[in-house]
Amino acid sequence: MFQVRSREWLRYIVTVCVILFLKLETLEGGITIIESAVAKGAVCLDGSPPAYQIDKGFGDGVNNWLVHIQGGGWCHSIEDCVYRKTMDNGLGSSKLMPELYFGGILSNQQDQNPSFYNWNRVIMRYCDGASFTGDVEEVDTANNLYFRGARIFNVIVEELMSIGMKNAQNALLSGCSAGGLAAILNCDKFRRFFPSDTRVKCVPDAGFFARVTDLSGEHHFEKYYENVVTLHGSAKNLPSGCTSKMKPGLCLYPQYAMPHISTPIFILNSAYDTWEVSNILAIGDADPNGEFTKCKTNLTQCSTDQIKRLEEFRSEFLGAVSEAGKPSSRGMFINTCYIHCQSETQSMWLGSTKLDDKTIAEGVGEWFYDKSEFMKVDTQNVLPHYC
């Protein structure tokens, strides 16, 4: 009887240890709240402190850092920002943030993420609504709104520097969607945190929001960006070389901002980005009768004329990329998959979509380590398709 109970007790102890170990494993990458940021005024829309998640590096990657900025659109009005801070995805408040998964470019598995798997991988949580560009001193007390994204970016990077990033041999700033735009607009700022001998580059994913004509032949989305910049006080944190030449709202567009950014940037984007098709090309004001509604949600529902209009969008998008310039330090992977964001999804990051027989992960890795320029645009599959 004693032996049986001993075995049961041992089994119980082992089970408890396994559970505790698994809990410790899930804590890796858990949310870290920077409480001290509040004193610096670096707070989310609702005034709560900013946050990040980290999965620490190992092996020969311990002195390499990848900071990936979470995406999630923008808020362009008081009403929009008030709603945003109550959303349960935490895009306006660290009090409501769920933990995010480390996959794709953030994976710690070599076979899934060969170039960055053992780096210190960080998710910069997004809670300001303006791609970390805003900085308004005055608080909207009536609505309890703070527009302090630029301060949040600084505080999180400073925190990371204090826990080891200052010793980085290699550092990469990436991001998806609005986070991809943030990676572009904050690329030079990120570079300035490091010594000159640190290799620092930026990889925006689905962050190249192009200023192209919409279905009506106008630029209705442009007003949205103007409102974001005005509300959040973003102008002073956009490239001065751009804002000195044109309206600040236009400087949120990468085609106008990137010529004034010197740090190497790799453009990862689809020429048929689904968010851009829905919100820039077929924005509501440009499609009042909803004629493009079915097409933009399901390619099989597109008419011949609508496919032709999508092809025109691709041409305009590639023209916008050309406007951004092509310095020797730039990289590029532009395919025609009908998708938005590809670096966070394993099947896209190291999956079947290839250019010049290279996956996205391979192309980015070769470019980052200066093994090749890797400036590839899909010219064979010119029509939008699902990948």
N, C-alpha and C positions, 0 to 999 in steps of 0.2 A: 504494500500500500504506500509506504513511504517513497519507494522508488518511482512509483507511478506519479505521486504528487510532485516529487522532485522534477520529474520530466515535464510535468505540466507547468510547474513554476518556472523552469528554465525556458520552456516554450513561450511563456508569458513575458519573461524578461526580454527574450530575443525580439518578440513582437513589439514590445514597447520601444526597444532601442531602434528598430527599423522605422517605426512611426516617427520617433523623434528625429531620426536622420532625414527622413523624407520631409519633415517640417522644416528642418534646417536648410534643406535643398531648395524648398520653395521660398524661404526667406531670402536666398540669394537672388538679387534682382528686385527685392521688395522696395516699396516707396520710401524714400528718405525726404523728410520735410525739413527745410532750412528755416528754423524758427527765428534765427538771428537776422534774417533778411527783412523782417517787419520793421526793425529800427532804422533800416536804410530806405524804407519806403518801397522796397522791391516786392510787390505783392500782386496776387492775382486780381481779377476783376472785382471780386467780392471782398478784397482786403486780406484774404488768407495767405499764408506764406507759400512760396514756390516749392517745387519738388522735383526730384529726379529718381531714376532707378539705375542701379549699377550691377553688372555681372563682372567680377574682377578677372583680370588677365592671369595667365599662367605660362610656365615655360619661358621660351624666348620672346613671349609677347607681353611680359609684365611691364615694360616701359613704353608700350604703344597704346594709344588711346583713340577710341572711336566715339564721338558724341553725336547721337542721332536725335534730331528734333521731331517730336510728335506733330502730326498734322491735325487739321480740323477746321478749316475755313477761317472766316473772320466775322467780326460784328461791326456794322457800319452805322448804327443808330443807337440812341439810348434804349429804346424798346428792345432792340435786337440784343444788346449787351446785357440788359436786365434778364431777359429770357436765358441767355447763354450761361449766366452764372448759377442758374438753378438746374441746369441739365445734369443728369446723373452720370454723364461720361467725364465729368470733371474738367471740361474745357474752359471753365471760368472760375473754378474753385478747387483747391487742393483737398477740401473737406469731402468732396464727392468723387475723388479719383479711384477708379478700379485699377488693379495692377495690369500692366501690359506684358504681352508675351515677347520673348526674345527669339525671333526667328529670322530667316533670310540673312541679311547683312549683319544681324545681331546674334546669330547662332553661335554656340560654343562647340560645334561639331566640325571637325576638319573636312569631312566629306561633304558637308553642306555649305561651308563658308571658308574655303581654303586660304584666303589671304588675311582674314581678320578674326578667325575663330578663337584664338588665344589672347587677343588684345583685351584691355579693359574696355568693356562696351557699356555705354551709358545712354539711357533714354532721357532727354530733356523734356519734361512734361510741359505741355502747352496750355496756358490758362489765362492769356492776356487778350487774345482776339485780334492781334495785329502783327503777327509774325515777328514778335519781339522787337518792334520798332518804336512803339509808343513811349512817351514820357511827358505826362501832364502833372504838374505839381499840385494843382488844385484838385480836391476830391469832390465828386458829385455827391454831396451828403444827402440830398433828397432821394437818390436812388442807390446810395452806397456803392458807387462805382469808382474804381481806380484804373487809370490808364498808364501802366508802368512797365510795359513789356521789355524795353531796352534795359531797365534796371535789373529785371529778372535774369536776362541773359548774362549780364555781368556777374551777378551774385552766384549763379550756378557755376559758371566757369571758374570764378575765384575759389569757390568751394572745392571744385575738382582739382585745381592747382594745389590747394593746401593738402590734399590727400594723395598726392603723387604725380599728378599730371604735369607739374612743373619740370619733372625729369624725363618727359616724353622724348623719345627718339623720333617717333612718327606720330602724327595726330591728324585725324580726319573728321571733318564736320559734315554730317549728312542729314537728311530729313526727307519726309514725304509730304507732298501736297503743300499746304500752307507752311509746313515745316521745311519743305524743300525750298520754298521761296525765302524762308528765314535763313536757310543755309547759304543762299546766294547773298542776301542783303547784309548778313553779319560775317561774311567770309573774311574780309580784311580785318575786321575787329578781332575775330578769333585768332588770326595770324599774329596780331600784335601782342598777344599774351605770351608768346613763346620766343626763345632765343633764335637768332638768325640761322643757326645750324640745325634746327629742328625741321624735318620735312613736314609741311602743313599743306593740306589740300582740302577741297570741298566737293561733295557729290550730292547735288540736289536731285531728288527723284520726283517726277511729276510736279516740279516747282516752276517750270518754264511756262507761265501763264502769258500767252501771246496777245498783243493788241492787234486783232484782226477784225475785219468787217463782219457783222452778224448777218442774219438772213435778210434784214431790211436794208443792208448796205451801210448801216450806221455803226456807232460804237457805244451801244447802250450800257455795256458793263463798265465803261470808263467812269461813269458817275459813281458807281459803287466804290471803286478804288479811291476816288476823290473824297468821298464821305469817310472812308476808313482813315485816311491820312489826316483829315481835318479833326475828326473826333478824338483820335489817339495822340495827336501832336507828333506825328511820325516824321515830318519833313526834316527836322534837324538830325535825324538818325539815318537818312537815306544818303546815297553817294552825293557829295556836294558838287562834283563835276556834272552831275545830272540835274540837280535842282537849280543850279545856276543858269541852266539853259532852257528848262521847260517847267511846266506845272508839276509840283511835287507828286500829285496823284499819278502822273505818268511814270514816275521813277520807281513805282512798285512793279512795273513791267520789266522783266529781265532784259529784254532787247535794248532798253534804254539805260538800265542800271549797270549791266555787265561790262560795257566798254570802260567804265570807271573803277572797275575792281581788278586788282593786280594779282591776287592769289590764284593759283591754278584751280580751275573748276571743270568738273566732268558733268556734262548734261545727260541725264538719263531720263528719257521721256518717250511717250508714244506720240507720233504725229497725228493720231486720232484719240487723244486723251478724252476719256468719257466725260470727265467733269467739265472740261473746256467745251466740248461739243454741246453739252446740255446747258451750260451757264454763260458761255460767251457767244458761241455761234447761234444757238437756238434759245437764247434768253427770252423770257416771257414777252417782253415788250416788242421783240423782233418777230415773234411767232404768235400773234394774238389769237389766231384761230386754231392753234394747236396742231397744225398740219404736220409738224415734225415730231410730235410727241411719240408716236409708235416707233418711228425710225430710230430715234436717239436711245430708246430703251431696248430695241431688238433689231439688229441689222437685217434680219430676214424680212422685216416689215418695210424696208426702205424701197422706194420706187427708184426707177432709173435716174430720174432727175435729182432725187435726193442723194443718191450715191455720187452723182456728178458734183453736187454741191459739197459733199464731204471731201471729194478729191481736191476741190478748190480750196477748202479749208486747210488741207495738208500742204498745198503749195504756199499758202499764206503763212502757215506756221513755220515752214522751212525758211521762208523769206525773213521772218522775224528772228530766227536763229542766226541767219547770216548777218542781220543788223547788229547782233550782239558781238560780232567780230570773231575771228578764229586765230588767236595767238598760238604760238607753238606749245604753250603750256596747257592748252585746253584739250579735253577729251570729250567723247560723244558716243552715245549708243541710242539711236533714235529708230525705233521699229514702228510697225503699223498695227500692232495688237490693239484691239478695242478694249482699253483697260485704263485704270487710274492707279498709279503706284505699283512698282514692281520689285523694289528692293526688300520689302518686308515679307514677301510671299515666297516660300521656298521653291515652289514650282516655277516661278518666274526668275528668281535670283540665280538659281543654278539648275534651270530646267531645260525645256526643249527649244525655247526661243533663242536663236543664235544669229549673229552677224559675223561674216568672215569666219564661220565655223567656231566662233567663240561665244560662250554664254555671257550674260551680264556680269556675273561674278568674275569670270576670267578677264573680261575686258577692263573692268574697273581695277582689278588687281595689277594687271600689266601696266596700266597707265599710272597707277599710284606709285609703283616702284620704278618708274621710268624705263620699263622694258620696251614700251612702244607708245606712240602718241594715241593710238586707238581713237580715231575719229570716223565712226561708221554710221551711215544712214541707209536704211533698207530701201533699195531702189528696184528690187525684184518683186516684192509683194507690195504693190502700191495701193491696193484696195484695203479698206478696214476689214479685219477678221478677228475672230476669237482665238485666243492662244491657250 
